[in-house]
Amino acid sequence: MHILLFILYSVAGGYAIVRLPFFRNSGIRPGVLLLLFAIHVLTGCLHNMIAWRFYPGHGDIWSYYENSIATRDELFNDFHAFLRDNSTWGWFTHNSLINIHLILNFFSYQNLYINTLLFSFPVFLGTTALFRVFRRHFPGSMPAALSVYLLPSALFWTSCVHREGALYMFLGFFFYSLDRRAMRTAAIFFLLIAYFRSAVTLTLIPAVAVWWWLSIPSRSLRKKLLLAGGAGLLLFIALAGPLLLKILAHQQQAFQDLEGHSRIALPVMDGSLTTFLHTLPAALLDGWLQPLPGVGGQKIYIVFSLELLLIWAIVILALLRRRIVPSRLHPLPQASTPAPAPPPASTAVYPATPASPPAQPAAAQAPDHFAACCVLFALGGMLLVGLIVPFVGAIVRYRSIYLPFLLAPFLHGLGSTSVLRRFGQWIAHRL
C-alpha cells in the first residue's frame, strides 16, 4: 500500500513539475528538473535512514513523526488535551513540525517516507524560486545558481521534514517576491520565517536594508539615510540591546542544558555585554568554521567539514582576485506588448535593413548589490548560530540554509576564470 502511494505521489509531483509554468519558466529543462527533484527526495529518504541508524533515539526527524501519531490520537480522543498542548504561542511554534506531520499523515497513512516526498514538493518549489533569483542576480554563473539545489549540507537538511526545509522554502519565496516587488507577499513569507525561527529575521532585516540602501541611485539621499539609519541603530542598541543580549543568553542556556555527543566549548553568556564580547571569538570560530576535520565524533561530519573548507577556499580565492563587484541588473520580466507593424516594403534594389536600437551602455544599467545582501545575511546568521549552539551537529543543521547565500556571490565572482567560465557554459548548454 505505502509503496503504491509513494509511486502515485511521485508521478503526480513529476507531472506538476513538467506542467507548471513556474517550473517551465525557470530556464531548466523538464528532464533536469525531474532529476533534481528525484535527488531531493532520495536525499530526504537517505536522511531518514541515517537518522534511524546513527542518531541516538533516531534523532528529531523520527521524534517529530512519532509525536504526530500520538497527537493524532489525542486530537480524536482527547481534544481538550490537544488544545492544552497548543494553548500557548511557545508550544504552538514548538509543535509546528508535529502539526505538519499530522496533516501529511492523512495522505500517507502514517508513513514517514511518503511524508518526506509530500513535504519535498513545496520545498523544491521554494528552492526553484531562489534559483530564479540567483540566476537573475548572478548572470552567466550557472554553478552559483545551481548551488541552491546541490550544496550538500543545504540539500541534506532541507530534504527531510525539518524546520530547515520550511525556512529554505520561505526564504526562496521571500526573495522571489521581494525581487518582483510583491511586497505584501514578501511580508507574508517574512512572518512565516519569523514564526519558524525568529533568529533568522535578525540578520535578514539588516541584509535586505543594506541591499535597498545600496540600490538607491542618489548619493545625497543615501548619505541622509545612512545618517538616519545610524542614529536609529544607536537608539535601538541603547533601548533594545540589553533585552536582545538576555534573549541570546536565554537561547544559549537552553542548548547548554541539553546533552549530546558533539558538544564543543562555548563560553556561557549571562546577558551582559562583557560575556557577549567574551563569547564572540568562540562564536565566530564555531559558526563560521566548525566542524573542523576530526571534530564532532560522527564520520558524516567529515563531509560537512570538507564542504565548509571548500566554500571558504572559494571565498578567499575570490577576494584575492578582487572579483566581488556589483553585477549588472537584468530587467524584471515585463508584460508582453504587441509587436510593431512591419514597415512598408522598400522599392530600392537592395532592401533597407532596419536599424537595431542602440545598445544601452553598461554604465547606464543599474548595478546589482544583491551579493552584499547575501553575504551579510549568511555571515550574520552563521555568527548567531555560533553564539547560541554548542553542538557540532546542530551547528551544521542550523547553518545549512545560510551556506548557499555565502557561496553563490563568491562563486559568481570567480566566473570570469577560464575553467569556471567553460564549466558554467557547459552546464548552461545542458540545462
Secondary structure, DSSP 8 states (H G I E B T S, - for coil): -HHHHHHHHHHHHHHHHHH-HHHHTTTS-HHHHHHHHHHHHHHHHHHHHHHHHHSGGGHHHHHHHHHHHHHHHHHHH-HHHHHHHTSSHHHHHHTHHHHHHHHHHHHHTS-HHHHHHHHHHHHHHHHHHHHHHHHHHSTT-HHHHHHHHH-HHHHHHHSSSSHHHHHHHHHHHHHHHHHTT-HHHHHHHHHHHHHH-HHHHHHHHHHHHHHHHHT---HHHHHHHHHHHHHHHHHHHHHHHHHHHHHHHHHHHHHHTS--TTB-------SSHHHHHHHHHHHHHHHHH-S-TT-SS-TTHHHHHHHHHHHHHHHHHHHHHT----EE-------------------SSS-----------GGGS-EE-HHHHHHHHHHHHHHHHHHH--BHHHHHHHHTTTHHHHHHHHHHHTTTSHHHHHHHHHHHHH-
